[in-house]
Amino acid sequence: MNDIKTVAVKKISPADTLKSIKVGDTVIIKDKHVKSNVARSTISRLSKKGYSFYSKSCPEGLIVKRLQ
């Protein structure tokens, strides 16, 4: 858990935020930037385009790891 970073949301676009995560990186997306349900639905939509993510809920928001 020590290698988890917090992602800085520069543009309010869940898809762009998730795409900006490098393969193999794990980040926390805070609920104040992107709501967890929106991030999860975006992950589902991006998985149809070939992206792969692992997500897990946490008190601050959502822990997301980009797999592919």
C-alpha positions as CSV (number, residue, x, y, z in Angstrom):
1,M,0.0,0.0,0.0
2,N,3.0,2.3,0.2
3,D,3.2,2.8,-3.6
4,I,-0.3,4.2,-4.0
5,K,-0.3,7.7,-5.4
6,T,-3.1,10.3,-5.5
7,V,-3.9,11.4,-9.0
8,A,-4.2,15.1,-9.7
9,V,-7.3,15.8,-11.8
10,K,-6.4,18.6,-14.2
11,K,-9.4,18.1,-16.5
12,I,-12.8,17.1,-15.2
13,S,-13.1,14.1,-17.5
14,P,-13.2,10.6,-15.9
15,A,-12.1,8.9,-19.1
16,D,-9.1,11.2,-19.5
17,T,-8.2,10.8,-15.8
18,L,-8.2,7.0,-16.1
19,K,-6.3,7.0,-19.4
20,S,-3.6,9.2,-17.8
21,I,-2.7,6.4,-15.3
22,K,0.4,4.5,-16.5
23,V,0.2,0.8,-16.9
24,G,1.0,-0.9,-13.6
25,D,0.4,2.3,-11.5
26,T,-2.0,2.3,-8.6
27,V,-3.7,5.6,-7.7
28,I,-6.4,7.0,-5.5
29,I,-9.1,9.0,-7.2
30,K,-10.8,11.1,-4.6
31,D,-14.5,11.4,-4.5
32,K,-14.4,15.2,-4.5
33,H,-12.8,15.0,-8.0
34,V,-14.7,12.1,-9.6
35,K,-17.4,10.2,-7.8
36,S,-16.8,6.4,-7.4
37,N,-19.9,5.4,-9.3
38,V,-18.9,7.6,-12.3
39,A,-15.3,6.2,-12.2
40,R,-16.6,2.6,-12.1
41,S,-19.0,3.1,-15.1
42,T,-16.1,4.8,-17.0
43,I,-13.9,1.8,-16.2
44,S,-16.6,-0.5,-17.6
45,R,-16.9,1.7,-20.8
46,L,-13.1,1.8,-21.3
47,S,-12.8,-1.9,-20.9
48,K,-14.8,-2.3,-24.1
49,K,-12.2,-0.2,-25.8
50,G,-9.3,-2.4,-24.7
51,Y,-8.3,-0.8,-21.4
52,S,-8.1,-2.9,-18.2
53,F,-8.4,-1.6,-14.7
54,Y,-8.8,-3.0,-11.2
55,S,-10.7,-0.9,-8.7
56,K,-11.3,-1.1,-5.0
57,S,-13.3,1.2,-2.7
58,C,-11.5,3.1,0.1
59,P,-12.6,5.9,2.5
60,E,-11.0,8.6,0.4
61,G,-12.5,7.5,-2.9
62,L,-11.5,4.7,-5.3
63,I,-8.2,2.9,-5.6
64,V,-7.6,2.2,-9.2
65,K,-4.8,0.1,-10.8
66,R,-4.3,0.1,-14.5
67,L,-3.6,-3.4,-15.8
68,Q,-3.5,-2.8,-19.5
